[in-house]
Amino acid sequence: MTDPQARAETEREEHRLSSWLRAPWLRRSLITAIVAVYAVGVGGLHLWVMREELEEKVSVPVDDTYIHLQYAREMARGNWFSYQPGEGYSTGCTSPLYIMLLAVPYLMGAAGEDMVLLTLLLGCVWLGATTLLLLRLGRQLHNPTAGRVAAALWATSGFVWFCFYSGMETGLYLTLLAGVLSLFVSWTEDDRWRTRAPLMVLAALLPVTRPEGAFLLAALLLVVASRLALRWWATRAAEQPASLLRGLVLPLAQWLPVLLPGAMYHGANRVLTGTFTTAGAMSKSLLAAPYFEPHQRAVQYVSQIFETARTFLTGNDPLFLTLAVTVPGLMTLVALWLREQARRDAGVWVLMGLWTVLAVLVASAHYIRIAAWPRYYLPFLLLVVFGAGVAMTWLADALRQRWLAAAAAVVLVFFQGDATVRWMKTYQRDIRVIHNKQAEAGRALRMLRGKVRVMVCDAGAIPYISQKPSFDIVGLTTPLRFNYFRHGAGSRFELFESLPKARRPTHVAAYDFCLWPGARGRTIDIFHNMVIAAVAEPGAGTGHHPGSKYAGARVVDSVDVADLKDEAAHDYRWWPPGNIRDNIIHRGVLGAPGKMISDGGRLIKEWEQFTFSATPGKPVTMVARFTSGMTLNLMLRVNGQPRVLRLTRSRGSWQQLEIRLPGKQIRRHNQVLVAPLPVAKRNAYHSYHYFFLQKK
């Protein structure tokens, strides 16, 4: 071969090699490998911190992670959506898809606290997948630089690390959100079954990954419907326009299957528990919080939203992104949303704008005085960092300095390092707290012999590690239709005494503020402020009878005030709502020779009303149990007929008033109103129980 021929052959080989190296599939494979190595490295960092902090032991920074692990373990044992054997269906599972995923390792032989290591591995998957999806979204929207900037900000955020490596379902949820956005862009460019089907599958999984996923799914369907409607309207100018049925109704009907998983789950909740909602919503939602008047609820909700703005937009909180990221990102998303609407289009920017607003509104509806859950705002952060990436590319293009976007990203990642270090310290602190408090309490309970059933307020690590039957007084996991915990001490006592004796807890592992006075007895052990003790409630059930003097009559109905189930059955209402301190338990002597009874009740300042059932036409003896700090008159109105009762100062004992109602006044269903006279701030009393007796 001559020198020119050899040179030409060498040039062809070099060209083939350089073409191969420039191949998109190879570039993407290298990027995927780099992101995977990075995510595993971050996971390794968390594992190292855990091992150093806990001396080669394992833990998670969030107690709720153990709730998922407990549900998954029971699912692997065949107890679907049951928190423990024999307890039945529980709505405490807020992420059915996640516990199904976690159940697979249990079926393969995983057990105990080793599952914590699996949650770290899953955290690597979530961080890597969401980072790659942000890069892909940038390429799909013809702005790869924005995708790179967003991926850099996202992957280096300590807040994201904490949420993904805590073992919660947040990582799966965010991966689905990013996947839906990417597939939605593909569908807008090619509306065929092969692009629509995967989008529908991922979108359908949103409501069974997080409850608020139902709102994001609704927004997605709204954008889809708008897009289909605009497309059908545009065809009307054609020579042969599509009919309404063929052009709009049938294409929309193809999307109905996405509603099936969420409808099945919430339908099962309704059939098996009597309510569509979940125990988590009853325990955490502002809408389910008692003692709020409508205007107070609205004010609290708005203040939650303003608190979110202070945290994420002003940069005042050192744990989150700075003002330089969130404000430009949010403004860019709004600008792109408005521009897309001005073009009479409904695409990915409209969807991202709606999701950004919904992410804040839905997350702000979570409210409880003693806790906060910033992880619920992570979808907002995902969308905002992508908007920030677009804003930086706009600035670089406007200045004709393409390197400026990369430089700005590097600077922001550097300044974000302080927040990342703070989140790592938070992770270090929280795993130590969970390990030394809830997990240690679970290990101590596991050593107890005999029949042990534990009442808990942190329902994760203690039942999971102790493997003892538990009763969740907070209501996150125990099958309940009403949340007694949020109402107060009296309702918590009523819940306890409503349990069959065989199911009542024998021990308590909780904080004192989660219980009621007199609930626990001898202390067995203490872990920080969590007490393990024997249950020593002597008064359960003692207040369920009016007394021995009514032995010749039968109780045809009764209203147990502060027992939420009984209140609902009798349409019990009171005004004003008051606060949690108005819901009390009282112990006192009743009658002679004096029997000590316990009962839960409410403070009544203006009025209370309820219904009762009786045999119509027969006289009724009404027995009302009260306490009062003063002497006052009460107005009693039964089926519209008023009378006045005299209530004297209780001095620690019970007052039971006996009221005889003539038969002509009694119906099958009767209305009762009780109110202090006159209605004044000082004229208040505590109401506990009403009994209605008729002769046998």
Buried (B, 14 or more C-beta within 10 A) or exposed (E): EEEEEEEEEEEEEEEEEEEEEEEEEEEBEEBBEEBBEBBBEBBEBBBEBBEEBBEEEBBBBBBBBBBBBBBBBBBBEEBBBBBBEEBEBBBBBBBBBBBBBBBEBBEEEBEEBEBBBBBBBBBBBBBBBBBBBBBBBBBBBEBBBBBBBBBBBBBBBBBBBBBBBBBBBBBBBBBBBBBBBBBBBBBBEEEEEEBBEBBBBBBBBBBBBBBBBBBBBBBBBBBBBBBBBEBBEEEEEEEEBBEEEEBBEEBBEBBEEBBEBBEEBBEBBEEBBEBBBBBBBBBBBBEBBBBBEEEEBEEBBEEBBEEBEEBBBEBEBEBBBBEBBBBBBBBBBBBBBEEBBEEEBBBBBBBBBBBBBBBBBBBBBBBBEEEEBBBBBBBBBBBBBBBBBBBBBBBBBEEEEEEBBBEBBEEBBEEBEEBBEBBBEBBBEBBBBBBBBBBBBBBBBEEBEEEBBBBBBBBBBBBBBBBBBBBBBBBBBBBBBBBBBBBBBBBBBBBBBBBEEEEBBBBBBBBBEBBBEBBBBEEBBEBEEBBBBEBEBEBBEBBBBBBEEBEEBEBBBBBBBBBBBBBEBBEBEBBEEBEBEBBBBBBBEBBEEEBEBBBBBBBBBBBBBBBBBBBEEEBBBBBBBBBBEEEBEBBBBBEEEEEEBEBEEBEEEBBBBBBEBEEEBBEEEBBBBBBBEEEEEEBBBBBBBBBBBBEE
